[in-house]
Amino acid sequence: MSRARIIDLALMLGALAAGTLLAELLGATNTGTALTFGGIAFLAMLVYVLLRR
């Protein structure tokens, strides 16, 4: 695996974790709801990574 791919993967997983944590801190009803927002953040970062190339 190249260094660029590892960085891209870390960015996407970081966005998932950050989106989930932020939703939890802002009062998400349950973990499933928070993970939904984390998934949206992951997909947004995926689009960014794909368009950056």
mmCIF file as Biopython writes it, N, C-alpha, C and O atoms, coordinates in Angstrom:
data_model
#
loop_
_atom_site.group_PDB
_atom_site.id
_atom_site.type_symbol
_atom_site.label_atom_id
_atom_site.label_alt_id
_atom_site.label_comp_id
_atom_site.label_asym_id
_atom_site.label_entity_id
_atom_site.label_seq_id
_atom_site.pdbx_PDB_ins_code
_atom_site.Cartn_x
_atom_site.Cartn_y
_atom_site.Cartn_z
_atom_site.occupancy
_atom_site.B_iso_or_equiv
_atom_site.auth_seq_id
_atom_site.auth_asym_id
_atom_site.pdbx_PDB_model_num
ATOM 1   N N  . MET A ? 1  ? 0.843   -1.181 0.000  1.0 0.0 1  A 1 
ATOM 2   C CA . MET A ? 1  ? 0.000   0.000  0.000  1.0 0.0 1  A 1 
ATOM 3   C C  . MET A ? 1  ? 0.886   1.241  0.000  1.0 0.0 1  A 1 
ATOM 4   O O  . MET A ? 1  ? 1.834   1.343  0.779  1.0 0.0 1  A 1 
ATOM 5   N N  . SER A ? 2  ? 0.567   2.167  -0.873 1.0 0.0 2  A 1 
ATOM 6   C CA . SER A ? 2  ? 1.379   3.378  -0.948 1.0 0.0 2  A 1 
ATOM 7   C C  . SER A ? 2  ? 1.025   4.336  0.186  1.0 0.0 2  A 1 
ATOM 8   O O  . SER A ? 2  ? -0.029  4.239  0.814  1.0 0.0 2  A 1 
ATOM 9   N N  . ARG A ? 3  ? 1.944   5.255  0.417  1.0 0.0 3  A 1 
ATOM 10  C CA . ARG A ? 3  ? 1.751   6.214  1.513  1.0 0.0 3  A 1 
ATOM 11  C C  . ARG A ? 3  ? 0.515   7.082  1.281  1.0 0.0 3  A 1 
ATOM 12  O O  . ARG A ? 3  ? -0.204  7.402  2.227  1.0 0.0 3  A 1 
ATOM 13  N N  . ALA A ? 4  ? 0.263   7.467  0.022  1.0 0.0 4  A 1 
ATOM 14  C CA . ALA A ? 4  ? -0.892  8.312  -0.293 1.0 0.0 4  A 1 
ATOM 15  C C  . ALA A ? 4  ? -2.204  7.595  0.036  1.0 0.0 4  A 1 
ATOM 16  O O  . ALA A ? 4  ? -3.141  8.212  0.543  1.0 0.0 4  A 1 
ATOM 17  N N  . ARG A ? 5  ? -2.268  6.307  -0.250 1.0 0.0 5  A 1 
ATOM 18  C CA . ARG A ? 5  ? -3.495  5.555  0.048  1.0 0.0 5  A 1 
ATOM 19  C C  . ARG A ? 5  ? -3.722  5.430  1.547  1.0 0.0 5  A 1 
ATOM 20  O O  . ARG A ? 5  ? -4.857  5.493  2.019  1.0 0.0 5  A 1 
ATOM 21  N N  . ILE A ? 6  ? -2.640  5.252  2.287  1.0 0.0 6  A 1 
ATOM 22  C CA . ILE A ? 6  ? -2.766  5.161  3.743  1.0 0.0 6  A 1 
ATOM 23  C C  . ILE A ? 6  ? -3.273  6.483  4.305  1.0 0.0 6  A 1 
ATOM 24  O O  . ILE A ? 6  ? -4.118  6.498  5.200  1.0 0.0 6  A 1 
ATOM 25  N N  . ILE A ? 7  ? -2.758  7.594  3.780  1.0 0.0 7  A 1 
ATOM 26  C CA . ILE A ? 7  ? -3.209  8.917  4.231  1.0 0.0 7  A 1 
ATOM 27  C C  . ILE A ? 7  ? -4.677  9.121  3.879  1.0 0.0 7  A 1 
ATOM 28  O O  . ILE A ? 7  ? -5.448  9.619  4.700  1.0 0.0 7  A 1 
ATOM 29  N N  . ASP A ? 8  ? -5.072  8.737  2.659  1.0 0.0 8  A 1 
ATOM 30  C CA . ASP A ? 8  ? -6.473  8.872  2.247  1.0 0.0 8  A 1 
ATOM 31  C C  . ASP A ? 8  ? -7.390  8.044  3.145  1.0 0.0 8  A 1 
ATOM 32  O O  . ASP A ? 8  ? -8.452  8.513  3.555  1.0 0.0 8  A 1 
ATOM 33  N N  . LEU A ? 9  ? -6.982  6.821  3.448  1.0 0.0 9  A 1 
ATOM 34  C CA . LEU A ? 9  ? -7.781  5.959  4.320  1.0 0.0 9  A 1 
ATOM 35  C C  . LEU A ? 9  ? -7.886  6.548  5.722  1.0 0.0 9  A 1 
ATOM 36  O O  . LEU A ? 9  ? -8.950  6.517  6.340  1.0 0.0 9  A 1 
ATOM 37  N N  . ALA A ? 10 ? -6.778  7.084  6.217  1.0 0.0 10 A 1 
ATOM 38  C CA . ALA A ? 10 ? -6.796  7.709  7.543  1.0 0.0 10 A 1 
ATOM 39  C C  . ALA A ? 10 ? -7.719  8.923  7.564  1.0 0.0 10 A 1 
ATOM 40  O O  . ALA A ? 10 ? -8.428  9.142  8.547  1.0 0.0 10 A 1 
ATOM 41  N N  . LEU A ? 11 ? -7.719  9.709  6.497  1.0 0.0 11 A 1 
ATOM 42  C CA . LEU A ? 11 ? -8.618  10.863 6.415  1.0 0.0 11 A 1 
ATOM 43  C C  . LEU A ? 11 ? -10.078 10.425 6.455  1.0 0.0 11 A 1 
ATOM 44  O O  . LEU A ? 11 ? -10.892 11.022 7.159  1.0 0.0 11 A 1 
ATOM 45  N N  . MET A ? 12 ? -10.407 9.375  5.695  1.0 0.0 12 A 1 
ATOM 46  C CA . MET A ? 12 ? -11.790 8.921  5.641  1.0 0.0 12 A 1 
ATOM 47  C C  . MET A ? 12 ? -12.241 8.329  6.977  1.0 0.0 12 A 1 
ATOM 48  O O  . MET A ? 12 ? -13.349 8.604  7.438  1.0 0.0 12 A 1 
ATOM 49  N N  . LEU A ? 13 ? -11.389 7.523  7.592  1.0 0.0 13 A 1 
ATOM 50  C CA . LEU A ? 13 ? -11.758 6.942  8.890  1.0 0.0 13 A 1 
ATOM 51  C C  . LEU A ? 13 ? -11.804 8.005  9.979  1.0 0.0 13 A 1 
ATOM 52  O O  . LEU A ? 13 ? -12.622 7.928  10.896 1.0 0.0 13 A 1 
ATOM 53  N N  . GLY A ? 14 ? -10.931 8.993  9.877  1.0 0.0 14 A 1 
ATOM 54  C CA . GLY A ? 14 ? -10.966 10.102 10.826 1.0 0.0 14 A 1 
ATOM 55  C C  . GLY A ? 14 ? -12.248 10.903 10.701 1.0 0.0 14 A 1 
ATOM 56  O O  . GLY A ? 14 ? -12.814 11.344 11.701 1.0 0.0 14 A 1 
ATOM 57  N N  . ALA A ? 15 ? -12.706 11.091 9.460  1.0 0.0 15 A 1 
ATOM 58  C CA . ALA A ? 15 ? -13.962 11.807 9.246  1.0 0.0 15 A 1 
ATOM 59  C C  . ALA A ? 15 ? -15.136 11.024 9.828  1.0 0.0 15 A 1 
ATOM 60  O O  . ALA A ? 15 ? -16.054 11.611 10.400 1.0 0.0 15 A 1 
ATOM 61  N N  . LEU A ? 16 ? -15.108 9.704  9.684  1.0 0.0 16 A 1 
ATOM 62  C CA . LEU A ? 16 ? -16.158 8.860  10.268 1.0 0.0 16 A 1 
ATOM 63  C C  . LEU A ? 16 ? -16.178 9.009  11.784 1.0 0.0 16 A 1 
ATOM 64  O O  . LEU A ? 16 ? -17.236 9.210  12.381 1.0 0.0 16 A 1 
ATOM 65  N N  . ALA A ? 17 ? -15.017 8.909  12.397 1.0 0.0 17 A 1 
ATOM 66  C CA . ALA A ? 17 ? -14.936 9.019  13.857 1.0 0.0 17 A 1 
ATOM 67  C C  . ALA A ? 17 ? -15.320 10.419 14.331 1.0 0.0 17 A 1 
ATOM 68  O O  . ALA A ? 17 ? -16.054 10.565 15.309 1.0 0.0 17 A 1 
ATOM 69  N N  . ALA A ? 18 ? -14.830 11.441 13.645 1.0 0.0 18 A 1 
ATOM 70  C CA . ALA A ? 18 ? -15.122 12.816 14.053 1.0 0.0 18 A 1 
ATOM 71  C C  . ALA A ? 18 ? -16.604 13.140 13.881 1.0 0.0 18 A 1 
ATOM 72  O O  . ALA A ? 18 ? -17.198 13.784 14.745 1.0 0.0 18 A 1 
ATOM 73  N N  . GLY A ? 19 ? -17.202 12.702 12.780 1.0 0.0 19 A 1 
ATOM 74  C CA . GLY A ? 19 ? -18.622 12.945 12.556 1.0 0.0 19 A 1 
ATOM 75  C C  . GLY A ? 19 ? -19.489 12.253 13.589 1.0 0.0 19 A 1 
ATOM 76  O O  . GLY A ? 19 ? -20.468 12.824 14.069 1.0 0.0 19 A 1 
ATOM 77  N N  . THR A ? 20 ? -19.131 11.021 13.934 1.0 0.0 20 A 1 
ATOM 78  C CA . THR A ? 20 ? -19.873 10.279 14.952 1.0 0.0 20 A 1 
ATOM 79  C C  . THR A ? 20 ? -19.734 10.939 16.317 1.0 0.0 20 A 1 
ATOM 80  O O  . THR A ? 20 ? -20.720 11.123 17.030 1.0 0.0 20 A 1 
ATOM 81  N N  . LEU A ? 21 ? -18.514 11.291 16.672 1.0 0.0 21 A 1 
ATOM 82  C CA . LEU A ? 21 ? -18.272 11.924 17.972 1.0 0.0 21 A 1 
ATOM 83  C C  . LEU A ? 21 ? -18.979 13.270 18.073 1.0 0.0 21 A 1 
ATOM 84  O O  . LEU A ? 21 ? -19.565 13.586 19.109 1.0 0.0 21 A 1 
ATOM 85  N N  . LEU A ? 22 ? -18.929 14.054 17.017 1.0 0.0 22 A 1 
ATOM 86  C CA . LEU A ? 22 ? -19.586 15.361 17.025 1.0 0.0 22 A 1 
ATOM 87  C C  . LEU A ? 22 ? -21.097 15.207 17.179 1.0 0.0 22 A 1 
ATOM 88  O O  . LEU A ? 22 ? -21.728 15.954 17.926 1.0 0.0 22 A 1 
ATOM 89  N N  . ALA A ? 23 ? -21.679 14.233 16.469 1.0 0.0 23 A 1 
ATOM 90  C CA . ALA A ? 23 ? -23.119 14.000 16.595 1.0 0.0 23 A 1 
ATOM 91  C C  . ALA A ? 23 ? -23.482 13.571 18.015 1.0 0.0 23 A 1 
ATOM 92  O O  . ALA A ? 23 ? -24.495 14.011 18.560 1.0 0.0 23 A 1 
ATOM 93  N N  . GLU A ? 24 ? -22.657 12.714 18.613 1.0 0.0 24 A 1 
ATOM 94  C CA . GLU A ? 24 ? -22.906 12.299 20.004 1.0 0.0 24 A 1 
ATOM 95  C C  . GLU A ? 24 ? -22.836 13.493 20.944 1.0 0.0 24 A 1 
ATOM 96  O O  . GLU A ? 24 ? -23.685 13.644 21.822 1.0 0.0 24 A 1 
ATOM 97  N N  . LEU A ? 25 ? -21.838 14.333 20.765 1.0 0.0 25 A 1 
ATOM 98  C CA . LEU A ? 25 ? -21.678 15.494 21.643 1.0 0.0 25 A 1 
ATOM 99  C C  . LEU A ? 25 ? -22.800 16.512 21.471 1.0 0.0 25 A 1 
ATOM 100 O O  . LEU A ? 25 ? -23.154 17.219 22.415 1.0 0.0 25 A 1 
ATOM 101 N N  . LEU A ? 26 ? -23.356 16.585 20.267 1.0 0.0 26 A 1 
ATOM 102 C CA . LEU A ? 26 ? -24.437 17.531 20.007 1.0 0.0 26 A 1 
ATOM 103 C C  . LEU A ? 26 ? -25.811 16.962 20.360 1.0 0.0 26 A 1 
ATOM 104 O O  . LEU A ? 26 ? -26.831 17.614 20.134 1.0 0.0 26 A 1 
ATOM 105 N N  . GLY A ? 27 ? -25.838 15.749 20.913 1.0 0.0 27 A 1 
ATOM 106 C CA . GLY A ? 27 ? -27.096 15.224 21.436 1.0 0.0 27 A 1 
ATOM 107 C C  . GLY A ? 27 ? -27.852 14.284 20.525 1.0 0.0 27 A 1 
ATOM 108 O O  . GLY A ? 27 ? -29.083 14.309 20.504 1.0 0.0 27 A 1 
ATOM 109 N N  . ALA A ? 28 ? -27.151 13.454 19.769 1.0 0.0 28 A 1 
ATOM 110 C CA . ALA A ? 28 ? -27.842 12.468 18.939 1.0 0.0 28 A 1 
ATOM 111 C C  . ALA A ? 28 ? -28.665 11.542 19.832 1.0 0.0 28 A 1 
ATOM 112 O O  . ALA A ? 28 ? -28.254 11.215 20.946 1.0 0.0 28 A 1 
ATOM 113 N N  . THR A ? 29 ? -29.815 11.127 19.342 1.0 0.0 29 A 1 
ATOM 114 C CA . THR A ? 29 ? -30.738 10.309 20.120 1.0 0.0 29 A 1 
ATOM 115 C C  . THR A ? 29 ? -30.102 8.997  20.565 1.0 0.0 29 A 1 
ATOM 116 O O  . THR A ? 29 ? -30.266 8.583  21.713 1.0 0.0 29 A 1 
ATOM 117 N N  . ASN A ? 30 ? -29.375 8.344  19.659 1.0 0.0 30 A 1 
ATOM 118 C CA . ASN A ? 30 ? -28.700 7.085  20.004 1.0 0.0 30 A 1 
ATOM 119 C C  . ASN A ? 30 ? -27.456 6.926  19.128 1.0 0.0 30 A 1 
ATOM 120 O O  . ASN A ? 30 ? -27.163 7.773  18.284 1.0 0.0 30 A 1 
ATOM 121 N N  . THR A ? 31 ? -26.740 5.844  19.341 1.0 0.0 31 A 1 
ATOM 122 C CA . THR A ? 31 ? -25.495 5.628  18.601 1.0 0.0 31 A 1 
ATOM 123 C C  . THR A ? 31 ? -25.754 5.402  17.113 1.0 0.0 31 A 1 
ATOM 124 O O  . THR A ? 31 ? -24.938 5.794  16.279 1.0 0.0 31 A 1 
ATOM 125 N N  . GLY A ? 32 ? -26.862 4.784  16.779 1.0 0.0 32 A 1 
ATOM 126 C CA . GLY A ? 32 ? -27.191 4.568  15.372 1.0 0.0 32 A 1 
ATOM 127 C C  . GLY A ? 32 ? -27.351 5.876  14.620 1.0 0.0 32 A 1 
ATOM 128 O O  . GLY A ? 32 ? -26.885 6.010  13.489 1.0 0.0 32 A 1 
ATOM 129 N N  . THR A ? 33 ? -28.001 6.828  15.238 1.0 0.0 33 A 1 
ATOM 130 C CA . THR A ? 33 ? -28.160 8.148  14.630 1.0 0.0 33 A 1 
ATOM 131 C C  . THR A ? 33 ? -26.807 8.826  14.481 1.0 0.0 33 A 1 
ATOM 132 O O  . THR A ? 33 ? -26.523 9.431  13.447 1.0 0.0 33 A 1 
ATOM 133 N N  . ALA A ? 34 ? -25.977 8.727  15.504 1.0 0.0 34 A 1 
ATOM 134 C CA . ALA A ? 34 ? -24.645 9.332  15.444 1.0 0.0 34 A 1 
ATOM 135 C C  . ALA A ? 34 ? -23.809 8.690  14.343 1.0 0.0 34 A 1 
ATOM 136 O O  . ALA A ? 34 ? -23.086 9.385  13.630 1.0 0.0 34 A 1 
ATOM 137 N N  . LEU A ? 35 ? -23.902 7.363  14.198 1.0 0.0 35 A 1 
ATOM 138 C CA . LEU A ? 35 ? -23.148 6.684  13.145 1.0 0.0 35 A 1 
ATOM 139 C C  . LEU A ? 35 ? -23.647 7.058  11.755 1.0 0.0 35 A 1 
ATOM 140 O O  . LEU A ? 35 ? -22.871 7.049  10.800 1.0 0.0 35 A 1 
ATOM 141 N N  . THR A ? 36 ? -24.919 7.384  11.629 1.0 0.0 36 A 1 
ATOM 142 C CA . THR A ? 36 ? -25.438 7.853  10.349 1.0 0.0 36 A 1 
ATOM 143 C C  . THR A ? 36 ? -24.754 9.146  9.941  1.0 0.0 36 A 1 
ATOM 144 O O  . THR A ? 36 ? -24.355 9.307  8.788  1.0 0.0 36 A 1 
ATOM 145 N N  . PHE A ? 37 ? -24.619 10.063 10.885 1.0 0.0 37 A 1 
ATOM 146 C CA . PHE A ? 37 ? -23.922 11.312 10.582 1.0 0.0 37 A 1 
ATOM 147 C C  . PHE A ? 37 ? -22.434 11.058 10.334 1.0 0.0 37 A 1 
ATOM 148 O O  . PHE A ? 37 ? -21.820 11.738 9.512  1.0 0.0 37 A 1 
ATOM 149 N N  . GLY A ? 38 ? -21.858 10.096 11.032 1.0 0.0 38 A 1 
ATOM 150 C CA . GLY A ? 38 ? -20.478 9.710  10.768 1.0 0.0 38 A 1 
ATOM 151 C C  . GLY A ? 38 ? -20.315 9.152  9.365  1.0 0.0 38 A 1 
ATOM 152 O O  . GLY A ? 38 ? -19.321 9.427  8.693  1.0 0.0 38 A 1 
ATOM 153 N N  . GLY A ? 39 ? -21.292 8.367  8.924  1.0 0.0 39 A 1 
ATOM 154 C CA . GLY A ? 39 ? -21.271 7.830  7.558  1.0 0.0 39 A 1 
ATOM 155 C C  . GLY A ? 39 ? -21.364 8.916  6.510  1.0 0.0 39 A 1 
ATOM 156 O O  . GLY A ? 39 ? -20.722 8.833  5.462  1.0 0.0 39 A 1 
ATOM 157 N N  . ILE A ? 40 ? -22.156 9.927  6.786  1.0 0.0 40 A 1 
ATOM 158 C CA . ILE A ? 40 ? -22.264 11.063 5.865  1.0 0.0 40 A 1 
ATOM 159 C C  . ILE A ? 40 ? -20.929 11.796 5.783  1.0 0.0 40 A 1 
ATOM 160 O O  . ILE A ? 40 ? -20.500 12.191 4.699  1.0 0.0 40 A 1 
ATOM 161 N N  . ALA A ? 41 ? -20.273 11.976 6.927  1.0 0.0 41 A 1 
ATOM 162 C CA . ALA A ? 41 ? -18.955 12.625 6.939  1.0 0.0 41 A 1 
ATOM 163 C C  . ALA A ? 41 ? -17.935 11.776 6.182  1.0 0.0 41 A 1 
ATOM 164 O O  . ALA A ? 41 ? -17.096 12.313 5.459  1.0 0.0 41 A 1 
ATOM 165 N N  . PHE A ? 42 ? -18.004 10.450 6.345  1.0 0.0 42 A 1 
ATOM 166 C CA . PHE A ? 42 ? -17.115 9.540  5.624  1.0 0.0 42 A 1 
ATOM 167 C C  . PHE A ? 42 ? -17.307 9.685  4.117  1.0 0.0 42 A 1 
ATOM 168 O O  . PHE A ? 42 ? -16.334 9.778  3.369  1.0 0.0 42 A 1 
ATOM 169 N N  . LEU A ? 43 ? -18.552 9.703  3.678  1.0 0.0 43 A 1 
ATOM 170 C CA . LEU A ? 43 ? -18.826 9.824  2.246  1.0 0.0 43 A 1 
ATOM 171 C C  . LEU A ? 43 ? -18.391 11.176 1.698  1.0 0.0 43 A 1 
ATOM 172 O O  . LEU A ? 43 ? -17.904 11.259 0.571  1.0 0.0 43 A 1 
ATOM 173 N N  . ALA A ? 44 ? -18.561 12.231 2.478  1.0 0.0 44 A 1 
ATOM 174 C CA . ALA A ? 44 ? -18.099 13.552 2.044  1.0 0.0 44 A 1 
ATOM 175 C C  . ALA A ? 44 ? -16.583 13.556 1.873  1.0 0.0 44 A 1 
ATOM 176 O O  . ALA A ? 44 ? -16.069 14.131 0.914  1.0 0.0 44 A 1 
ATOM 177 N N  . MET A ? 45 ? -15.868 12.920 2.794  1.0 0.0 45 A 1 
ATOM 178 C CA . MET A ? 45 ? -14.412 12.847 2.677  1.0 0.0 45 A 1 
ATOM 179 C C  . MET A ? 45 ? -14.009 11.961 1.506  1.0 0.0 45 A 1 
ATOM 180 O O  . MET A ? 45 ? -13.017 12.243 0.835  1.0 0.0 45 A 1 
ATOM 181 N N  . LEU A ? 46 ? -14.761 10.899 1.250  1.0 0.0 46 A 1 
ATOM 182 C CA . LEU A ? 46 ? -14.490 10.036 0.103  1.0 0.0 46 A 1 
ATOM 183 C C  . LEU A ? 46 ? -14.609 10.820 -1.196 1.0 0.0 46 A 1 
ATOM 184 O O  . LEU A ? 46 ? -13.763 10.688 -2.080 1.0 0.0 46 A 1 
ATOM 185 N N  . VAL A ? 47 ? -15.646 11.631 -1.318 1.0 0.0 47 A 1 
ATOM 186 C CA . VAL A ? 47 ? -15.814 12.465 -2.509 1.0 0.0 47 A 1 
ATOM 187 C C  . VAL A ? 47 ? -14.640 13.424 -2.646 1.0 0.0 47 A 1 
ATOM 188 O O  . VAL A ? 47 ? -14.124 13.622 -3.746 1.0 0.0 47 A 1 
ATOM 189 N N  . TYR A ? 48 ? -14.216 14.019 -1.538 1.0 0.0 48 A 1 
ATOM 190 C CA . TYR A ? 48 ? -13.065 14.925 -1.568 1.0 0.0 48 A 1 
ATOM 191 C C  . TYR A ? 48 ? -11.807 14.197 -2.042 1.0 0.0 48 A 1 
ATOM 192 O O  . TYR A ? 48 ? -11.063 14.707 -2.880 1.0 0.0 48 A 1 
ATOM 193 N N  . VAL A ? 49 ? -11.578 13.002 -1.498 1.0 0.0 49 A 1 
ATOM 194 C CA . VAL A ? 49 ? -10.381 12.233 -1.872 1.0 0.0 49 A 1 
ATOM 195 C C  . VAL A ? 49 ? -10.430 11.863 -3.350 1.0 0.0 49 A 1 
ATOM 196 O O  . VAL A ? 49 ? -9.416  11.950 -4.042 1.0 0.0 49 A 1 
ATOM 197 N N  . LEU A ? 50 ? -11.591 11.453 -3.839 1.0 0.0 50 A 1 
ATOM 198 C CA . LEU A ? 50 ? -11.707 11.069 -5.245 1.0 0.0 50 A 1 
ATOM 199 C C  . LEU A ? 50 ? -11.547 12.259 -6.184 1.0 0.0 50 A 1 
ATOM 200 O O  . LEU A ? 50 ? -10.933 12.132 -7.244 1.0 0.0 50 A 1 
ATOM 201 N N  . LEU A ? 51 ? -12.087 13.404 -5.811 1.0 0.0 51 A 1 
ATOM 202 C CA . LEU A ? 51 ? -11.982 14.581 -6.678 1.0 0.0 51 A 1 
ATOM 203 C C  . LEU A ? 51 ? -10.596 15.205 -6.636 1.0 0.0 51 A 1 
ATOM 204 O O  . LEU A ? 51 ? -10.189 15.884 -7.579 1.0 0.0 51 A 1 
ATOM 205 N N  . ARG A ? 52 ? -9.876  14.980 -5.555 1.0 0.0 52 A 1 
ATOM 206 C CA . ARG A ? 52 ? -8.537  15.544 -5.418 1.0 0.0 52 A 1 
ATOM 207 C C  . ARG A ? 52 ? -7.554  14.880 -6.377 1.0 0.0 52 A 1 
ATOM 208 O O  . ARG A ? 52 ? -6.571  15.507 -6.774 1.0 0.0 52 A 1 
ATOM 209 N N  . ARG A ? 53 ? -7.790  13.657 -6.749 1.0 0.0 53 A 1 
ATOM 210 C CA . ARG A ? 53 ? -6.865  12.931 -7.632 1.0 0.0 53 A 1 
ATOM 211 C C  . ARG A ? 53 ? -7.012  13.354 -9.055 1.0 0.0 53 A 1 
ATOM 212 O O  . ARG A ? 53 ? -6.310  12.842 -9.927 1.0 0.0 53 A 1 
#
